[in-house]
Every structure is written in C-alpha cells, then in structure tokens.
Amino acid sequence: MNPTLRLAAAISLASLLPLSAQAAEAKGSVEVVHWWTSGGEKAAVDVLKAQVEKDGFTWKDGAVAGGGGATAMTVLKSRAVAGNPPGVAQIKGPDIQDWAATGLLDGDVLKDVAKEEKWDALLDKKVADTVKYDGDYVAVPVNIHRTNWLWINPEVFKKAGIDKAPATLDEFYAAADKLKAAGFIPLAHGGQPWQDSTVFESVVLSVMGAEGYKKAMVDLDNAALTGPDMVKALTELKKVATYTDPDGKGQDWNLEAAKVINGKAGMQIMGDWAKSEWTLAKKTAGKDYQCVPFPGTENAFLYNIDSLVVFKQNNAGTSAGQQDIARKVLGQDFQKVFSSNKGSIPVRNDMLADMGKYGFDACAQASARDFLADAKNGGLQPSMAHNMATTLAVQGAFFDVVTNYINDPKADPADAAKKLAAAIKAAQ
C-alpha cells in the first residue's frame, strides 16, 4: 500500500465524525499544532501569535516538543482519527500532498488570500508547488531553511591554531584533528536519527554533487543508492562521525549548538535554525560565529520549507482566523521578524532579491544569494532528512539504516548501501 493510501486508511474515521465538534469552542479561535519549541524558535512563533491575537483572534498553542517533528505528527494523526484536527498544523513537503489526498485539508479557504496577495508571483515555483494540491493552496509557506550549513566558533578555531573555515573534506578533517588535540569537541552532534541523517545528506551532497544527490535521495535510484559514490559517501560519513561529541548521543540539537556557542566545541553541522540559538545568545554573524556551506557543497542548497496547512473547519470564525494567519505569515513584516528570529530566509522573492534592505545579517544574505543562484543551476534540492524529498516511510528507512551504520563500528559501507536500498524499496 502506498503512503497516501496508508495515511487515508489511518484517518478514514475522521470523515464519520463532526469536524467542528471541538473546534467551535469560541468564534475566531484557531489551534496551531507545531514543533517550534527551542528558545529561538519559540521567540519566532510568539511573533506570529502576537500579530494574530492583535487582530482579535484567539491562538490556541499546540506546541509539541521534538526538533524532528515526529512526535507532533503522531499527535496530529491521533487528532485526525478522533475527528478533531486543529485549524492549522505544521506539515512539510510530500506529506502535505498525502494529507490533502485524504480530503481533510481545505483547498478553498486560502483561495481569496492567495489571489489578493499574488502568491503565484511572490513565490518560487518549487516553494509554491510544495504547498499546493490539485492547483490550490492548502498551506502557507513560512520560511526557507538551508540544511547543509557548518557552524563555527572562530575563537575556538583560533585557540586550536586554525586560520580559516574548511572548504573541503580533507580541510574539515585537518581542522577537526587540531580541535581535538587542543582539547575541544571537534563536532557538536546530538545522536538522534534526524540529526544523523542531516549530517549524512550533507556528506552525500559533498561527495555526489547535486545531481547525484537527486538521483539517490529524491529519485531513489537503486544504482545511485548502491553505487561507488554512495559507498564513498558512507565511508566519509563514518570518518566524520569519529569527531562527534562522545556525550552527544540522544541530545537535542540546541543543546549541542550551545556547546559551540559556549566555546566547548568548534563546529556543528546543522540547518540554519541553529542561528536562532546564536541570536538568542546575542552573538553576531561574521564576528562571534561563522556560517559556511558544509565542505564541498558551496554550489548546492538543500532546502527545508516550514509550512502551515489548513484543515477543514465548519466554523466561520476559525476559517477567518486561518485566513488571518496566512496573510500575516506572508506579509513582509512577519517574514522579516520570523526569519530573523528563526535563522531562516523569507519565502518572498522580492525580499530574497534585496536582503540588505530588510536588515538581514551576513549569513541570511549569503543564504538568499545561494538560493536564488541554485534555483537556476540545479543546485536547489529538497532535504531528505527534513521531510522535503520523500515520504515519512522512506525517510524512516533512511534514518534507521544511517543511524545503525554510524553506531556500529564494524559496519561496512558497501553493505550499508545495499541495506539502504533494500530498506527504501520495502518502505515504498
């Protein structure tokens, strides 16, 4: 059974229950389920909440802890089965299409907003297509993240005798060796499966390039998944993992980011939401920290688009609140404030083309330039680790194989590649 049918079957009971039974507690009340719970993320989402409440709507916060969003998705599916979906929920990538196929998402409530605000002209086609179903917007894109970033504490680098950010894998290993010799953690890393795969996809991109990445991680081509380039990528991944924090297993990403911020570690491979933690610590981009593409990926951009889907609700006040949230999310003011807090870049093309005008820092300006350039040259690719490239079932296969491989000192990269291809085939 394909993922769409599995999801439809899992929540088919929802069609038998009144969607408005619990949603109509108060006119203008909108419940929002999301996983923006770290310090910087909470500061960002609080901005949206304040703006929506200023317009007279009640924001019922449904925050669910867990950076990867897996727990939130479990909660959301349970709510759907119970016939009580929230008004708005954070869902990303192909999962939006799967949810829309169940008939639970609203393809009408955003039509007027999208037309009035000219979303089709405002958004890059890849961004717009991500949040559409059968040509209609069923979600509003919030921001764009880049996942293949390397975060560096330059003061730690200086103490370890490193004079520049690594641009190749060999330079990365050399820097890591110097950091280790100087008594620092070379690479802060929380050993959660989604974090392991965030590192993995950056290594794959470095070794295989954008085209190879697409064949393996997006197209799921068996030859690419088992070929010599993937074996090399897995070999490099194993070496990268030897430099990670020995006490990091199971740690949340923001706790690992704090080790770099506080000078205990030199580097972290993480999406640009990590910048929210640096901002919260009142650090300045280009001075207190450096953000560079993971070595070997300077001409490619792995993207992760946060989106808020709208569920069908038989309540006029809730629908009005959904529309208000959509307008606020894509407004210039919110786009600036949210991405400044979250570490991301706006989804609006007009803002991406002139980031300095809106006061974005050096990291964000570099990210926007790369996004626009890579959108033209094929370097713009969806992140597998962050729900943008494939279904949750296939992503889960990646997670299981990659994490087991990293944690098994005897694991063979060629054998791991075969296991990866087999696990993906079984999950499709």
C-alpha positions as CSV (number, residue, x, y, z in Angstrom):
1,M,0.0,0.0,0.0
2,N,1.5,3.4,-0.9
3,P,2.0,6.1,1.8
4,T,-1.0,8.2,0.6
5,L,-3.4,5.2,0.9
6,R,-1.9,4.2,4.3
7,L,-2.5,7.7,5.6
8,A,-6.0,7.8,4.2
9,A,-6.8,4.5,5.8
10,A,-5.4,5.5,9.1
11,I,-7.6,8.6,9.4
12,S,-10.7,7.5,7.5
13,L,-12.7,7.6,10.7
14,A,-12.4,11.4,10.6
15,S,-14.9,11.6,7.8
16,L,-17.5,10.0,10.0
17,L,-17.1,12.5,12.9
18,P,-18.1,16.2,13.0
19,L,-15.0,18.3,12.3
20,S,-16.4,21.2,14.2
21,A,-17.4,19.4,17.4
22,Q,-14.3,20.6,19.3
23,A,-13.2,23.4,17.0
24,A,-16.1,25.7,17.7
25,E,-15.3,26.5,21.3
26,A,-15.1,30.2,20.6
27,K,-15.6,32.2,17.4
28,G,-12.3,33.3,16.0
29,S,-10.3,30.6,17.9
30,V,-7.6,28.8,15.9
31,E,-5.5,26.0,17.3
32,V,-2.0,25.7,15.8
33,V,0.0,22.4,16.2
34,H,3.7,22.9,15.6
35,W,7.2,21.8,17.0
36,W,8.9,25.2,17.2
37,T,9.9,24.8,20.9
38,S,13.5,25.7,21.3
39,G,14.4,29.1,22.6
40,G,14.9,30.8,19.3
41,E,12.1,29.0,17.6
42,K,9.6,29.9,20.4
43,A,10.7,33.6,20.1
44,A,9.9,33.4,16.4
45,V,6.5,31.7,16.7
46,D,5.5,34.1,19.5
47,V,5.7,36.9,17.0
48,L,3.1,35.3,14.8
49,K,0.9,34.6,17.8
50,A,1.1,38.2,18.9
51,Q,0.1,39.5,15.5
52,V,-2.8,37.1,15.1
53,E,-4.1,38.0,18.6
54,K,-3.7,41.7,17.9
55,D,-6.3,41.1,15.1
56,G,-8.7,39.8,17.6
57,F,-8.3,36.0,17.1
58,T,-7.5,33.5,19.9
59,W,-4.4,31.5,19.2
60,K,-4.5,28.1,20.9
61,D,-0.9,26.9,21.0
62,G,-0.4,23.2,20.3
63,A,3.4,23.1,20.6
64,V,4.8,19.6,20.7
65,A,8.5,19.2,21.7
66,G,10.9,17.4,19.4
67,G,13.0,19.1,16.7
68,G,12.4,16.5,14.0
69,G,8.6,16.8,14.3
70,A,7.9,13.0,14.5
71,T,6.1,13.4,17.9
72,A,4.0,16.2,16.5
73,M,3.0,14.1,13.5
74,T,1.9,11.2,15.8
75,V,-0.2,13.7,17.8
76,L,-1.7,15.1,14.6
77,K,-2.7,11.7,13.2
78,S,-4.3,10.8,16.5
79,R,-6.3,14.0,16.4
80,A,-7.4,13.3,12.8
81,V,-8.5,9.8,13.7
82,A,-10.6,11.3,16.6
83,G,-12.2,13.7,14.1
84,N,-10.7,16.7,15.9
85,P,-7.9,18.1,13.7
86,P,-6.6,21.5,14.7
87,G,-7.3,24.5,12.5
88,V,-3.7,24.8,11.4
89,A,-0.7,22.5,11.7
90,Q,3.0,22.5,10.7
91,I,3.4,19.9,8.0
92,K,6.1,19.8,5.3
93,G,7.0,18.5,1.9
94,P,5.3,15.5,0.3
95,D,3.4,14.9,3.5
96,I,1.2,17.9,2.6
97,Q,0.1,16.1,-0.6
98,D,-0.6,12.9,1.4
99,W,-2.7,14.8,3.9
100,A,-4.5,16.7,1.2
101,A,-5.4,13.4,-0.6
102,T,-7.4,12.4,2.5
103,G,-9.8,15.3,1.9
104,L,-9.1,16.8,5.3
105,L,-7.2,19.9,4.1
106,D,-9.1,22.9,2.9
107,G,-8.4,23.9,-0.7
108,D,-10.9,26.8,-0.6
109,V,-10.2,28.8,2.5
110,L,-6.9,30.2,1.1
111,K,-8.1,30.9,-2.5
112,D,-9.0,34.6,-1.9
113,V,-6.0,35.3,0.2
114,A,-3.6,33.8,-2.4
115,K,-5.2,35.7,-5.2
116,E,-5.3,39.0,-3.4
117,E,-1.7,38.7,-2.2
118,K,-0.5,37.4,-5.6
119,W,1.2,34.3,-4.1
120,D,2.0,32.7,-7.5
121,A,4.1,35.7,-8.5
122,L,5.5,36.1,-5.0
123,L,6.9,32.6,-4.5
124,D,9.5,30.5,-6.3
125,K,7.7,27.7,-8.2
126,K,9.3,25.0,-6.1
127,V,8.0,26.7,-3.0
128,A,4.5,27.2,-4.4
129,D,4.2,23.6,-5.7
130,T,5.2,22.3,-2.2
131,V,2.1,23.9,-0.6
132,K,-0.4,23.2,-3.4
133,Y,-2.7,20.3,-4.1
134,D,-4.6,20.0,-7.4
135,G,-3.5,23.5,-8.2
136,D,-4.9,25.0,-5.0
137,Y,-3.0,26.3,-1.9
138,V,-3.7,24.1,1.1
139,A,-0.9,25.5,3.1
140,V,1.1,28.7,3.5
141,P,4.9,28.5,3.3
142,V,6.5,30.2,6.3
143,N,10.2,30.3,5.5
144,I,13.1,28.6,3.8
145,H,15.9,26.8,5.7
146,R,19.2,25.6,4.3
147,T,20.2,22.3,5.9
148,N,23.8,21.9,4.7
149,W,25.5,24.6,6.9
150,L,28.6,24.3,9.0
151,W,28.6,26.5,12.1
152,I,31.9,27.6,13.5
153,N,33.1,29.3,16.7
154,P,36.1,31.4,15.3
155,E,37.5,32.0,18.8
156,V,37.8,28.2,19.3
157,F,39.3,27.8,15.9
158,K,41.9,30.5,16.8
159,K,42.8,28.7,20.0
160,A,43.3,25.5,18.1
161,G,45.5,27.2,15.5
162,I,43.0,27.0,12.6
163,D,43.1,30.1,10.4
164,K,40.2,29.5,8.1
165,A,36.9,27.7,7.7
166,P,37.3,24.3,5.9
167,A,36.3,24.2,2.3
168,T,37.0,20.6,1.5
169,L,36.5,17.3,3.5
170,D,40.3,17.0,3.9
171,E,40.4,20.5,5.4
172,F,37.5,19.6,7.6
173,Y,39.3,16.5,9.0
174,A,42.5,18.6,9.5
175,A,40.6,21.2,11.4
176,A,38.8,18.5,13.5
177,D,42.2,16.9,14.4
178,K,43.5,20.3,15.6
179,L,40.4,20.9,17.6
180,K,40.7,17.5,19.3
181,A,44.4,18.0,20.0
182,A,43.6,21.3,21.6
183,G,41.0,19.8,24.0
184,F,37.9,20.8,22.2
185,I,35.0,18.8,20.9
186,P,35.6,18.9,17.1
187,L,32.0,18.4,16.1
188,A,29.0,19.0,18.4
189,H,26.3,16.5,17.4
190,G,23.2,15.0,19.1
191,G,22.9,11.4,18.0
192,Q,19.2,11.5,17.2
193,P,18.3,9.8,13.9
194,W,17.2,13.0,12.2
195,Q,20.4,14.7,13.2
196,D,22.5,11.7,12.0
197,S,20.7,12.0,8.6
198,T,21.2,15.8,8.5
199,V,25.0,15.1,8.6
200,F,24.5,12.2,6.1
201,E,22.8,14.2,3.5
202,S,25.4,16.9,3.7
203,V,28.1,14.3,3.2
204,V,26.2,12.8,0.3
205,L,25.9,16.2,-1.3
206,S,29.6,16.8,-0.9
207,V,30.6,13.5,-2.4
208,M,28.0,13.0,-5.1
209,G,27.1,16.6,-6.0
210,A,23.6,18.0,-6.6
211,E,22.8,15.6,-9.5
212,G,24.0,12.6,-7.6
213,Y,22.1,13.7,-4.5
214,K,18.9,14.0,-6.5
215,K,19.3,10.5,-8.0
216,A,19.9,8.9,-4.7
217,M,17.9,10.9,-2.2
218,V,15.0,12.2,-4.3
219,D,14.6,9.8,-7.2
220,L,15.6,6.9,-5.0
221,D,17.5,5.4,-7.9
222,N,18.8,1.9,-6.9
223,A,22.1,2.3,-8.9
224,A,22.8,5.6,-7.2
225,L,21.9,4.2,-3.7
226,T,24.3,1.2,-4.1
227,G,26.9,2.6,-6.4
228,P,30.6,3.5,-5.6
229,D,29.7,7.2,-4.9
230,M,27.3,6.2,-2.2
231,V,29.8,3.8,-0.7
232,K,32.3,6.6,-0.7
233,A,29.8,8.9,1.0
234,L,29.1,6.3,3.7
235,T,32.9,5.9,4.2
236,E,33.3,9.6,4.7
237,L,30.3,9.7,7.0
238,K,31.9,7.2,9.2
239,K,35.0,9.3,9.4
240,V,33.0,12.5,10.1
241,A,31.3,10.6,13.0
242,T,34.5,9.9,14.7
243,Y,34.8,13.6,15.5
244,T,31.4,13.9,17.2
245,D,30.7,14.7,20.8
246,P,31.0,11.4,22.8
247,D,28.4,12.7,25.2
248,G,26.0,13.8,22.5
249,K,24.0,10.7,21.9
250,G,20.3,11.4,22.2
251,Q,20.9,15.1,22.8
252,D,18.6,17.8,21.3
253,W,20.3,19.9,18.6
254,N,20.0,23.1,20.5
255,L,21.9,21.7,23.5
256,E,24.7,20.7,21.1
257,A,24.6,24.2,19.5
258,A,25.1,25.6,23.0
259,K,28.4,23.7,23.2
260,V,29.7,25.6,20.1
261,I,28.3,28.9,21.4
262,N,29.9,28.4,24.8
263,G,33.3,27.5,23.3
264,K,33.3,23.8,24.3
265,A,33.1,22.7,20.7
266,G,34.4,24.1,17.4
267,M,31.8,23.1,14.8
268,Q,28.2,21.8,14.2
269,I,26.6,20.5,11.1
270,M,23.0,21.8,11.3
271,G,20.4,23.7,9.3
272,D,20.2,27.4,9.7
273,W,17.7,27.2,12.5
274,A,20.8,26.8,14.6
275,K,21.4,30.5,14.0
276,S,18.3,31.2,16.2
277,E,20.3,30.0,19.2
278,W,23.3,32.2,18.4
279,T,20.9,35.2,18.0
280,L,19.2,34.3,21.4
281,A,22.7,34.3,22.9
282,K,23.2,37.9,21.4
283,K,26.0,36.8,19.1
284,T,26.8,38.5,15.8
285,A,27.2,36.7,12.5
286,G,30.6,37.1,10.9
287,K,32.1,38.1,14.3
288,D,31.1,35.7,17.0
289,Y,30.3,32.9,14.7
290,Q,30.8,31.8,11.1
291,C,28.3,30.0,8.8
292,V,29.6,28.3,5.7
293,P,28.3,25.6,3.5
294,F,29.4,22.1,4.5
295,P,32.7,21.5,2.8
296,G,32.2,20.6,-0.9
297,T,28.6,21.8,-1.0
298,E,29.1,25.5,-1.8
299,N,27.3,25.2,-5.1
300,A,24.2,23.4,-3.8
301,F,21.4,24.3,-1.4
302,L,19.4,21.6,0.5
303,Y,16.2,23.3,1.4
304,N,13.6,22.7,4.1
305,I,10.4,24.8,3.9
306,D,8.3,25.2,7.0
307,S,4.6,25.3,6.1
308,L,1.3,25.6,7.9
309,V,-1.5,23.6,6.5
310,V,-5.2,24.5,7.0
311,F,-7.7,21.8,8.0
312,K,-11.4,21.9,7.1
313,Q,-13.3,23.5,9.9
314,N,-17.1,24.1,9.9
315,N,-16.8,27.3,11.8
316,A,-16.7,30.8,10.2
317,G,-14.6,32.3,12.9
318,T,-11.9,29.6,12.7
319,S,-11.8,30.0,8.9
320,A,-11.4,33.7,9.3
321,G,-8.6,33.1,11.7
322,Q,-6.9,30.7,9.2
323,Q,-7.0,33.4,6.6
324,D,-5.6,36.0,9.0
325,I,-2.7,33.7,9.9
326,A,-2.0,33.2,6.1
327,R,-2.0,36.9,5.5
328,K,0.3,37.6,8.4
329,V,2.7,34.8,7.6
330,L,3.4,36.1,4.1
331,G,3.5,39.7,5.0
332,Q,6.9,41.5,4.8
333,D,6.9,42.4,8.4
334,F,6.4,38.9,9.7
335,Q,8.7,37.4,7.1
336,K,11.5,39.7,8.3
337,V,10.9,39.2,12.1
338,F,10.2,35.5,11.9
339,S,13.3,34.6,9.8
340,S,15.5,36.9,11.8
341,N,14.5,35.0,14.9
342,K,14.3,31.6,13.4
343,G,17.6,31.8,11.4
344,S,15.9,31.1,8.1
345,I,15.3,33.3,5.0
346,P,12.0,34.6,3.7
347,V,9.9,32.8,1.1
348,R,9.1,36.1,-0.8
349,N,11.1,36.6,-4.0
350,D,11.1,40.3,-3.6
351,M,12.8,40.0,-0.2
352,L,15.3,37.4,-1.3
353,A,16.5,39.7,-4.0
354,D,17.3,42.6,-1.6
355,M,18.0,41.1,1.8
356,G,20.2,44.0,2.9
357,K,17.3,46.4,2.5
358,Y,15.5,44.4,5.3
359,G,18.4,44.3,7.7
360,F,19.3,40.6,7.4
361,D,22.7,39.6,8.6
362,A,25.6,38.2,6.6
363,C,24.5,34.5,7.0
364,A,21.0,35.2,5.7
365,Q,22.2,37.3,2.8
366,A,24.6,34.6,1.7
367,S,21.8,32.0,2.0
368,A,19.4,34.1,-0.1
369,R,22.0,34.6,-2.8
370,D,22.7,30.9,-2.9
371,F,19.0,30.0,-3.0
372,L,18.4,32.3,-6.0
373,A,21.5,31.1,-7.8
374,D,20.9,27.4,-7.2
375,A,17.3,27.7,-8.2
376,K,18.7,28.5,-11.7
377,N,21.6,26.0,-11.9
378,G,20.0,22.8,-10.5
379,G,21.7,23.1,-7.1
380,L,18.5,23.6,-5.3
381,Q,17.4,20.3,-3.8
382,P,14.9,19.2,-1.2
383,S,16.2,17.9,2.1
384,M,15.6,14.2,2.8
385,A,16.3,14.5,6.5
386,H,13.7,17.2,6.9
387,N,10.6,15.8,5.2
388,M,11.1,17.6,1.9
389,A,12.3,14.9,-0.5
390,T,10.2,11.8,0.2
391,T,7.5,10.2,2.4
392,L,7.9,9.7,6.1
393,A,8.0,5.9,5.5
394,V,11.0,6.2,3.2
395,Q,12.6,8.8,5.4
396,G,12.3,6.4,8.3
397,A,14.2,3.8,6.2
398,F,17.0,6.2,5.7
399,F,17.0,7.1,9.4
400,D,17.2,3.5,10.6
401,V,20.0,2.4,8.3
402,V,22.1,5.5,8.7
403,T,21.9,5.6,12.5
404,N,22.6,1.9,12.8
405,Y,25.5,2.3,10.5
406,I,27.0,5.2,12.4
407,N,26.7,3.4,15.7
408,D,28.1,0.1,14.5
409,P,32.0,0.3,14.5
410,K,32.2,-2.9,12.4
411,A,29.6,-1.7,9.7
412,D,30.8,-2.0,6.1
413,P,29.9,1.0,3.9
414,A,29.2,-1.2,0.8
415,D,26.9,-3.5,2.9
416,A,25.2,-0.4,4.4
417,A,24.5,0.9,0.9
418,K,22.8,-2.4,0.0
419,K,20.8,-2.3,3.2
420,L,19.8,1.3,2.5
421,A,18.4,0.4,-1.0
422,A,16.6,-2.6,0.4
423,A,15.0,-0.7,3.2
424,I,13.8,2.1,0.9
425,K,12.3,-0.4,-1.5
426,A,10.4,-2.1,1.3
427,A,9.1,1.3,2.5
428,Q,7.8,2.4,-0.8
